[in-house]
C-alpha cells in the first residue's frame, strides 16, 4: 500500500533526524579516527593527489592565470599556517579599494595587474595574515622591501 505524500514526508523527516542524531552522537569517535586513517594511508593519498594533479594540470594552470590574486592568497595563508600565525580571510579587491589604489611604499598608483599585498609585519617575523597587517604595494616595491619590519621600512627607502 503506497504512502500518502504527508506520510512519506513525515517518514523521511524522521529518518533524517535519526541520522543526524547518530552523526552528532558519534562525531568525537569518528573525528578521532581521521588522523589514524590519514597516517595509515599516506602513500595512497599522495599517489591519488599526484594522479589528479597530472590529469588536471591544464585546468589548474588556467585557473591560476585567471585568478592570480586567489593563488597568491593561498600561498600567504599556507605560509602563515606553517608558522602557526593567525590567519584571517584577506580580500585583495577590498585591500585595493581600502588603500585607494596607492602603493604604501612609494605612494604611486598601482595597476591591478601589478598589485601585491605587503605584510606590514612580515609573516616570517611573526606577523599575522590579516587585513590589518596587509597593505597594497607594487610587486617590485614589495620584492625590494623583502622581509624587513615596519621600522626598517623607513630606513630602507
C-alpha positions as CSV (number, residue, x, y, z in Angstrom):
1,X,0.0,0.0,0.0
2,X,1.6,3.3,-1.1
3,X,2.2,6.2,1.3
4,X,0.4,9.5,1.1
5,X,2.7,12.5,0.4
6,X,2.3,13.7,4.0
7,X,3.1,10.3,5.4
8,X,6.1,10.0,3.2
9,X,7.3,13.4,4.2
10,X,7.0,12.5,7.9
11,X,8.9,9.3,7.4
12,X,11.7,11.0,5.5
13,X,11.9,13.8,8.2
14,X,12.1,11.2,11.0
15,X,14.8,9.2,9.2
16,X,16.8,12.4,8.6
17,X,16.5,13.4,12.2
18,X,17.6,10.0,13.4
19,X,20.6,10.0,11.0
20,X,21.6,13.5,12.3
21,X,21.3,12.4,15.9
22,X,23.6,9.4,15.2
23,X,26.1,11.6,13.4
24,X,26.2,14.0,16.3
25,X,26.5,11.2,18.9
26,X,29.4,9.5,17.1
27,X,31.2,12.7,15.9
28,X,34.0,12.5,18.5
29,X,34.7,8.9,17.8
30,X,34.8,9.5,14.0
31,X,36.9,12.6,14.5
32,X,39.5,10.6,16.5
33,X,39.8,8.1,13.6
34,X,40.6,10.7,10.9
35,X,44.3,11.2,11.9
36,X,44.9,7.5,12.1
37,X,43.4,7.0,8.7
38,X,45.5,9.7,7.2
39,X,48.6,8.3,8.7
40,X,47.9,4.7,7.6
41,X,47.0,5.7,4.0
42,X,49.5,8.4,3.4
43,X,51.2,6.9,0.4
44,X,47.9,6.1,-1.3
45,X,46.6,9.6,-0.7
46,X,49.8,11.1,-2.1
47,X,49.6,8.9,-5.2
48,X,46.0,9.8,-5.7
49,X,46.8,13.5,-5.4
50,X,49.7,13.3,-7.9
51,X,47.5,11.5,-10.4
52,X,44.8,14.0,-10.0
53,X,47.2,16.9,-10.5
54,X,48.7,15.3,-13.6
55,X,45.2,14.7,-15.1
56,X,44.0,18.3,-14.3
57,X,47.3,20.2,-14.9
58,X,45.9,22.4,-17.7
59,X,42.7,23.3,-15.8
60,X,44.8,24.2,-12.7
61,X,47.1,26.3,-14.8
62,X,44.2,28.1,-16.5
63,X,42.7,28.8,-13.1
64,X,46.0,30.2,-11.7
65,X,46.3,32.5,-14.7
66,X,42.6,33.7,-14.5
67,X,42.8,34.3,-10.7
68,X,46.3,35.3,-9.7
69,X,45.1,37.1,-6.5
70,X,43.5,33.9,-5.2
71,X,46.6,31.9,-5.9
72,X,48.8,34.4,-4.1
73,X,46.3,34.5,-1.2
74,X,46.5,30.7,-0.9
75,X,50.3,31.0,-0.6
76,X,50.1,33.7,2.1
77,X,47.6,31.6,4.1
78,X,49.7,28.5,3.8
79,X,52.9,30.2,4.9
80,X,51.1,31.7,7.9
81,X,49.6,28.4,8.9
82,X,53.0,26.7,8.7
83,X,54.4,29.3,11.1
84,X,51.4,28.9,13.4
85,X,50.4,32.5,12.9
86,X,46.9,34.0,13.0
87,X,45.2,33.6,9.6
88,X,42.1,35.7,8.6
89,X,40.5,36.0,5.1
90,X,42.1,38.8,3.1
91,X,40.2,40.0,0.0
92,X,42.7,41.5,-2.4
93,X,40.0,43.7,-4.1
94,X,38.9,45.0,-0.7
95,X,42.5,45.9,0.2
96,X,42.9,47.7,-3.2
97,X,39.7,49.8,-2.6
98,X,40.7,50.5,1.1
99,X,44.2,51.8,0.0
100,X,42.6,53.7,-2.9
101,X,45.0,52.0,-5.4
102,X,48.1,53.6,-3.9
103,X,51.3,51.8,-3.1
104,X,52.0,52.2,0.6
105,X,55.8,52.2,0.0
106,X,56.3,54.6,-2.9
107,X,52.8,56.3,-2.9
108,X,52.3,55.9,-6.7
109,X,49.2,54.5,-8.3
110,X,49.1,50.7,-8.6
111,X,47.5,48.9,-11.6
112,X,45.6,45.9,-10.5
113,X,47.8,43.6,-12.6
114,X,50.9,44.9,-10.8
115,X,49.3,44.8,-7.3
116,X,50.8,42.9,-4.5
117,X,49.9,42.6,-0.8
118,X,52.6,43.5,1.5
119,X,52.6,42.3,5.1
120,X,53.5,45.2,7.3
121,X,54.9,42.8,9.9
122,X,56.2,40.0,7.7
123,X,54.9,36.5,8.3
124,X,58.5,35.4,8.6
125,X,58.9,37.8,11.5
126,X,55.7,36.6,13.3
127,X,53.1,38.9,11.7
128,X,49.6,37.6,11.1
129,X,48.0,37.2,7.7
130,X,45.0,39.5,8.3
131,X,43.5,42.6,6.7
132,X,45.0,45.0,9.3
133,X,48.5,43.7,8.6
134,X,48.3,43.9,4.8
135,X,48.8,46.9,2.6
136,X,48.8,47.4,-1.2
137,X,52.1,47.7,-3.0
138,X,53.7,47.4,-6.4
139,X,55.1,43.9,-6.8
140,X,58.6,45.4,-7.4
141,X,58.3,47.6,-4.2
142,X,57.3,44.6,-2.2
143,X,60.1,42.4,-3.5
144,X,62.6,45.2,-2.9
145,X,61.4,45.6,0.7
146,X,61.7,41.9,1.3
147,X,61.0,40.9,4.9
148,X,62.1,44.0,6.7
149,X,59.9,45.1,9.6
150,X,58.0,48.3,9.8
151,X,60.8,50.3,11.4
152,X,63.3,49.1,8.8
153,X,61.0,50.2,6.0
154,X,61.6,53.8,6.7
155,X,65.3,53.4,6.8
156,X,65.5,51.3,3.6
157,X,63.8,53.8,1.3
